[in-house]
Amino acid sequence: MISLITGGGGFIGSHLAEKLLKLNHKVIVIDNFSIGRKSNLKNIKKNIKIINQDILNEKKIEKYFKKVDNVFHLAAMADIVPSIENPKLYFDVNVKGTLNILNLSVKNQIKRFIYIASSSSYGIPKKYPTSENSKIDPQYPYALTKRLGEELVMHYSKIYNLNSTSLRFFNVYGPRARTSGTYGAVFGVFLAQKIAGKPFTVVGNGKQTRDFTYVSDIVDSIVAVSKNKKVSGEIFNVGSGKTVSVNKIVNILGGKKVLIPKRPGEPEITFADISKIKRKIGWYPKVDIEEGISKLLENLSNWKDAPLWTPKKIKKATRKWFLSLGPKKK
Ligand SMILES: NC(=O)c1ccc[n+]([C@@H]2O[C@H](COP(=O)([O-])OP(=O)(O)OC[C@H]3O[C@@H](n4cnc5c(N)ncnc54)[C@H](O)[C@@H]3O)[C@@H](O)[C@H]2O)c1
């Protein structure tokens, strides 16, 4: 079995590469390492093929699609604030990049195409748990471009008979989660603060809840879906099926907190309805939040070089967020 992972140098992609290698797949990773790190692949680099290339460069990556069985398309720009600051880059990578990968997959008669979509496309849902049929209502360019990529995948599945599935991930956490310069996912921020002995910067009152999904469960869902060739042209939520408050995370991590302003465009709750993937694929999550966090703490050194966010730095970094998504002056 030959599997190609775009974005395999990133957080989730590198865990997927490790898992597929264990399952005896030949693994090809295409990543331009704009965000991902070569060190994410250090344990397996001798046993896989790593192509340092941009997915926008269709001509340069075409040859690596020959004889490939599975394409796992994870490469994307995946932050909120930079997507507001640079929507064109997000459109190029997440939409045009997806189009390139789809074209090459059809041309090379790939057997199975898996796209990683995002629960952020639901925006601020009206119903919890949120099912796949809920209204799509992106609140910022990242969410919009991930949804446009998903629409392309569904269209290619229908028109070009590409056997494809889209998985909408909820908040994924685990070792190697992105710690790049931009202000982002809560665990990256909190773990760097824990190392430095600084208070956790909690947004709002901390009662907001998230469906935190541990990365090994996420990888298992991708593998389970890729094995099921009968399912095509479908979308599945992948989450823990539970929702946990930020205050609870702080309690488990242990430490003081400091409150910072609530941000526009963010839901109070994310909570995946995962009944469809349980029913059709037989996948279900296994790692609960306490176990997941203890695994994170075992790998705390991952975050030693991560940026240390203070309320002042966050205020500066999220200025555009408040300006673009906040109430508009009439
Ligand atoms: N982490 C989450 O909570 C989460 C939730 C929902 C969806 N997702 C999706 O899962 C996928 C993986 O996310 P992640 O958290 O591992 O992020 P990540 O940033 O760690 O991984 C994305 C990878 O794509 C690569 N990349 C970016 N632009 C590229 C380009 N033009 N050419 C080649 N490679 C490029 C980056 O270098 C990086 O290694 C993304 O598609 C993301 O939208 C993630």
The ligand as an SDF file (V2000), in Angstrom:
LIG
                    3D

 44 48  0  0  0  0  0  0  0  0999 V2000
   -5.3150   20.8680   14.7400 N   0  0  0  0  0  0  0  0  0  0  0  0
   -6.6460   20.9810   14.7570 C   0  0  0  0  0  0  0  0  0  0  0  0
   -7.2690   21.1640   15.8170 O   0  0  0  0  0  0  0  0  0  0  0  0
   -7.4320   20.8530   13.4710 C   0  0  0  0  0  0  0  0  0  0  0  0
   -8.8380   20.9220   13.5350 C   0  0  0  0  0  0  0  0  0  0  0  0
   -9.5700   20.8240   12.3560 C   0  0  0  0  0  0  0  0  0  0  0  0
   -8.9220   20.6410   11.1480 C   0  0  0  0  0  0  0  0  0  0  0  0
   -7.5500   20.5900   11.1040 N   0  0  0  0  0  0  0  0  0  0  0  0
   -6.9250   20.3980    9.7920 C   0  0  0  0  0  0  0  0  0  0  0  0
   -6.0030   19.3330    9.8880 O   0  0  0  0  0  0  0  0  0  0  0  0
   -4.9130   19.5540    8.9830 C   0  0  0  0  0  0  0  0  0  0  0  0
   -3.6020   19.4540    9.7250 C   0  0  0  0  0  0  0  0  0  0  0  0
   -3.5700   20.4250   10.7560 O   0  0  0  0  0  0  0  0  0  0  0  0
   -2.4260   20.5240   11.8620 P   0  0  0  0  0  0  0  0  0  0  0  0
   -3.0550   20.9480   13.1130 O   0  0  0  0  0  0  0  0  0  0  0  0
   -1.5850   19.3090   11.7920 O   0  0  0  0  0  0  0  0  0  0  0  0
   -1.6400   21.7930   11.3010 O   0  0  0  0  0  0  0  0  0  0  0  0
   -0.0850   21.9840   10.9180 P   0  0  0  0  0  0  0  0  0  0  0  0
    0.0930   23.4280   10.5820 O   0  0  0  0  0  0  0  0  0  0  0  0
    0.7720   21.3900   11.9770 O   0  0  0  0  0  0  0  0  0  0  0  0
    0.0400   21.1090    9.5880 O   0  0  0  0  0  0  0  0  0  0  0  0
   -0.2200   21.6290    8.2810 C   0  0  0  0  0  0  0  0  0  0  0  0
    1.0040   21.3290    7.4300 C   0  0  0  0  0  0  0  0  0  0  0  0
    0.7580   21.8220    6.0980 O   0  0  0  0  0  0  0  0  0  0  0  0
    1.9880   22.3520    5.6150 C   0  0  0  0  0  0  0  0  0  0  0  0
    1.7360   23.3130    4.5370 N   0  0  0  0  0  0  0  0  0  0  0  0
    1.1600   24.5400    4.6520 C   0  0  0  0  0  0  0  0  0  0  0  0
    1.1180   25.1340    3.4460 N   0  0  0  0  0  0  0  0  0  0  0  0
    1.6740   24.2590    2.5560 C   0  0  0  0  0  0  0  0  0  0  0  0
    1.9240   24.3040    1.1550 C   0  0  0  0  0  0  0  0  0  0  0  0
    1.5860   25.3800    0.4160 N   0  0  0  0  0  0  0  0  0  0  0  0
    2.5270   23.2430    0.5730 N   0  0  0  0  0  0  0  0  0  0  0  0
    2.8860   22.1640    1.3070 C   0  0  0  0  0  0  0  0  0  0  0  0
    2.6690   22.0610    2.6380 N   0  0  0  0  0  0  0  0  0  0  0  0
    2.0660   23.0980    3.2520 C   0  0  0  0  0  0  0  0  0  0  0  0
    2.6270   23.0150    6.8270 C   0  0  0  0  0  0  0  0  0  0  0  0
    4.0330   23.2030    6.6810 O   0  0  0  0  0  0  0  0  0  0  0  0
    2.2830   22.0190    7.9380 C   0  0  0  0  0  0  0  0  0  0  0  0
    3.3020   21.0610    8.1110 O   0  0  0  0  0  0  0  0  0  0  0  0
   -5.1570   20.9260    8.3500 C   0  0  0  0  0  0  0  0  0  0  0  0
   -5.7600   20.7280    7.0970 O   0  0  0  0  0  0  0  0  0  0  0  0
   -6.1230   21.6000    9.3100 C   0  0  0  0  0  0  0  0  0  0  0  0
   -6.9340   22.5420    8.6430 O   0  0  0  0  0  0  0  0  0  0  0  0
   -6.7970   20.6990   12.2340 C   0  0  0  0  0  0  0  0  0  0  0  0
  1  2  1  0
  2  3  2  0
  2  4  1  0
  4  5  1  0
  4 44  2  0
  5  6  2  0
  6  7  1  0
  7  8  2  0
  8  9  1  0
  8 44  1  0
  9 10  1  0
  9 42  1  0
 10 11  1  0
 11 12  1  0
 11 40  1  0
 12 13  1  0
 13 14  1  0
 14 15  2  0
 14 16  1  0
 14 17  1  0
 17 18  1  0
 18 19  2  0
 18 20  1  0
 18 21  1  0
 21 22  1  0
 22 23  1  0
 23 24  1  0
 23 38  1  0
 24 25  1  0
 25 26  1  0
 25 36  1  0
 26 27  1  0
 26 35  1  0
 27 28  2  0
 28 29  1  0
 29 30  1  0
 29 35  2  0
 30 31  1  0
 30 32  2  0
 32 33  1  0
 33 34  2  0
 34 35  1  0
 36 37  1  0
 36 38  1  0
 38 39  1  0
 40 41  1  0
 40 42  1  0
 42 43  1  0
M  CHG  2   8   1  16  -1
M  END
$$$$
